Every structure is written in C-alpha cells, then in structure tokens.
Amino acid sequence: MNISTISFDVDQTLIDTDQVIMRSMESVRDELMRCVPGERSRSLTVEQMWSIRDREDRGYTGDVRDYDEIRRNSFLKMLDYVGYSGPDLSQRLNESYLKHRYNDIQPYEDVVPVLDALGTHYKLGLLSNGNNYPEYFGLAGRFDFAVFAQDVRIEKPDPRIFRIAAERASCELSQIMHVGDSLETDVAAAQAVGAIGVWLNRVGEANESDIDPDHEISSLTELPGMLGV
C-alpha cells in the first residue's frame, strides 16, 4: 500500500458521541422537569427525547446539517410535547445540554496509543460530518489537517470533501487511507475517490450491505500491525 496519509472520522470512531449525547440529554430532562413540573415532563424519557432530535435531524433540509439549529428545534419540540406554552426555555435547555456535551467527551482508549504509533510514519487528519473538534476531546495539535463538513459546506459521501482532505495533506487521493464507522459515508465514499476505506466495526455489526471494505477492524489497535508499523 502506497499510503502517506490516514484520515479518521470522529464520531463513533475516535469518541463515543452517542454516549455523551445521551448523558447530555439526561441533564436536559432534569432541567425540563425543574422548569416544567408535571406528569408529562416526568413521563418524557431520554429515548423519546432522542427520537424527537432524530426526527429533526432526518427532516433537516439544508445542504449541510446545522447541528445547533437541529438541537434548538428539538428542544422546542420537547417543550411542545410536555405542553409548555410560556416564555421560550429552549436556550436554558441548550445551556444545560452544552455544559455536559463538551465537558464529558473522552477519546476511546485505543485512540492516543495508535496516534502515537502512526504519527511518526504518516500524516494524520480528521474528516468528519460532525461538529466535534479535536480540542473538545483532548487531541488538539495531534493532527496535520482537519476537514469538517460544517466548515467547508460539503458532507461525506460527497467526493469533494475527500479532495479537500487530499489538498490539505498535499497527497494524492490514492495515498489516503480513511478510517470510519460508516460503511456508506466512510468506506464506500473513500473507495469511490480511489482512497482506501477501512471499516471500524467496534460493535461487531453484521455487514448486510453490498459495500466491501478494503479492511475491517474492531479496534484502532489493529492499524499499526496492518500497516507494518
């Protein structure tokens, strides 16, 4: 493999974003019950809150997702759900959410050792549709480049976002190995531009798609051996 650059997805690849978001939602639920006491608030589960947020995400019509807007709209829907009709409390709920959302993020245990092992041999970068920048989870200064969809206004699997990554890494697309948890937006998207697509399958999910990863790993710790480092 003529690899000079390794790019990583962020969410569910370097950090367990789902777990952090669920904990943050729990803090929002506690705040909601304080602000709007009653049976409707007590009966609202974190799973229902996540479902409301997920519907807002799926229904978003912008070219590139604005997660701040999606979150604010979700909180307004939650207030409607519990029957609240007073002054807007969405900002208060958002503040409670953000307090936990960005204070509780930690990288998976395999991340730092693998970055240490690979960093002296390859250019390392981030290529993400999310909004978790490396300084949020203790990895500031660990990457040679970063491409976030909300900054360049292009989302994976659009091939243009991979071309931007190649430009920032000063390499050819064929020299990039991209690692991520999504078969569609990470693996297939990388392969479509001539890069190598590695599927990080931490939970042992069955591949029921027609996408054939170049490599499948269950932990980032497999990367150095796979690359002969």
N, C-alpha and C positions, 0 to 999 in steps of 0.2 A: 504494500500500500504506500503510495506516494503522498503521505499525509503531512502537512505542515501546520495545520490549524484544527483545533477542536472547539466546536461551539456547543453550548449547553442551553437547553430550555431551562426555565427556572421553576415554575410551579409544578409540584409533584415530582420534580427531577432533582432539584437542589434543596428545596424546602417543602415541608408538608403543609401547603397552603390551606387545604381543606380543613385540617385540624385546627389551625389558627383561626380561620373564619368561623368555625363552629363555636369556639370558645368566645370569640368576639360577639357572636350572636347571642350567646348566653348572657353576656353583660348587657346587651341591648334589651333583652327580655326582662331582666331585673329592673332596669331603668324604666321600661314601659309600665311594669306593674306598679312602680312607685308613683309614676306620673298619672297613670290612668287605672286606679284600683277598680276591681270588679271581676265578675266571673269570666267575661270574655277575655280579659288580659291574662287571668290565671290559666285559662284553658289553651292559650296560644303556645304551641310547642316550638322548640328550635327547628324541628324538621319542617313545620308549616312555614316558619319564617324563611327558611332556606328555599322552600318551594316557591314562595312569593318572589324572592330575589331571583330565582332561576327563571321564572316566567318573564320577569323584566329583562333579564339577560337575553333570552331567546327572542323576545319581541323587539329588541333594540334595532333601529333602522339606520343608524349612522354607518358610514363606511368603515370606521374603526371604533371599537367599543370605547365609550367613555365610562369607566367604572365608577367614577364619582357620581355621575348623573344616574346611572343604574341603581347605585346604592341609595341615593336620596329618594328616588321614585319608589324604591322598595319600602323605605321607612314610611312614606306617605300612605302606601297601600296597607301597611301593617296597622297604622293608626286608623284607617278606614275600617279595617277588619274588626278592631276591638270597639268600634262605634264611637270613636273620639271625634268631636266636631269643634273643639276650642281653638285657641291660638296654635300656630304651627309649632310642633315639637320635633320636627324631623332633624333640625340642626342639633338639638340636645341629644337625640339618639345617635346621631352621627358622631358627635364628640365622644360619647361612651364607647362606640364601636372602635374609633380610631385609637383611643387610648390603649386598647388591648391589641388591636390589629397590627400595630407596628412596634409594640414593645415585647411581644411574645414570640417573635419569629427566630427560630434557630435552624441552621442547616442540618440536614441528615448527617449522621455520624460518619458516613463514608466520604463526605464531600471534601473536607480540608485535607485529609491524608492523600486523596487522589489528586487534588490540585497541586499539592506539594510534589508529588511524584511526576506529574506530567508537565508542570510549569517550566522546567529547565530544558525540555525537549520540544515543546510545541507552543505556538501562540494559542492562548485560551480566550474564549469570548462567550458572550451571552446573546441569545436570540430568542426573544420572548414576546408573546401576545399580552402578557400581564403587566402589572404595574409595581412589581417588587424589585426595586433597585438593590444592587449588592450592599450598599451602605445600610440598608434596612436589616440585614441579617448577618452582619459582621464580616463581610467579604469585600469591603471597599479596597481598591488597589490590587485585587487579585487577578484582574482580567485585562487583557490587552485591548479589547474593544467590547462594546455592548450595543445591541440594536434592539430597541423596544418599539413595538408597534405604535403605541400612542405618540411617540416622538417623531417617527418617520411617516405616520399616517398610512401604513400598509401592514396588513396582518398575514401571518402564515395561514394558509399554504401558498400565498402569492409568491411567485418566484422572484419578484423584485426585491423582497426583503432579504433573500439569500444573496442576491447580487450586491446589495449594500454591505452585507457582512463580509463578502469577499473583498470588496473595495477597501473596507476599513482594516482588514487583515493583510492587505497587499498580497493576495494569493489568488490562484485560480479556484473556481468552484470545485473542480475535481480534486483539489488538495484539502478540502474541508471534510471532516467527519463531524456530523451533527448528532447529538445525543438527546433524546427526549422520551417522554412517556406516552405521547400520542402517535398512533400508527399513521393517522391521516396528516396531521399538521406538522409533525416532526419527521417521521420516517419517509413516507411517500413524497412529501414536499421536498425533502432533501434529495431524494433519488431522482426526482423529476428535473432537477437542475444539474445532475451529474455529480452531486456530492454523495458521500457515504452516509446512510441512515442507520443509526443504532437505536434499537428499541429498548428502553429501560423499563422492564416489567417487574417492578418491585413486588407486586402482589400475586404474581403467578396467574395473571389473567389469560384466558384462552384466546388465541388469535382466530377469530371467526371471520376475518376479512380476507380479501384476496391480495392484501399487501404482504410482501415477503421482505422482511428487514434484511439488510446486509449482515447484521449481527443482532442477537438478542441477549441481554444480560439482566440479571436480577439485582445486581448491585454495581455501583460505580467501581468497586474494588477490582472488578474483572477487567477494567480497561487497561491498566498498565501491562498486565500479562499478555493481553490480546495484542498490544502494540509492541511487545518486546522490550518494555522499559523496566 
